[in-house]
């Protein structure tokens, strides 16, 4: 590819509304889950968020988020001085977002692109199971007797 062709191709890549995000959100919606997409009110702007249960779901692209990074970084042949630090920054930022959300009491689910493409139903079922577990735990906590005295 020429530099102009590569520049045009890369400019067409978007961070929101990706094919894997649409696939997963469609599958979850049809299972009855209601959620927000790319909520700017949740730290890290997760692809899918369920505020009621404090669950943040990220659909991570294999290339952009460094799947199997130790082995795959050698596959980058052109512009290595740009791509390797960029993807490593993405990996570090993902870790930072995970820690921050978990500190706020959120459950963070990160799903790789290849997992969504290979087994969409299995991924959606796993997410629904986690949400059901969270729902049960939150209901049990809210029904626990109040042990503190109120004045």
DAGIUR-V349689 format. One record per helix or strand of 3 or more residues. SS is the DSSP state (@ for helix, = for strand). FROM is the first residue (numbers start at 1). TO is the last residue. If there is no record, write none. Layout:
BEGIN
<<SS FROM TO> <SS FROM TO>>
END
This chain:
BEGIN
<<@ 3 11> <@ 19 30> <= 48 50> <@ 51 53> <= 55 60> <@ 69 75> <@ 80 103> <= 107 112> <@ 113 118> <@ 120 143>>
END
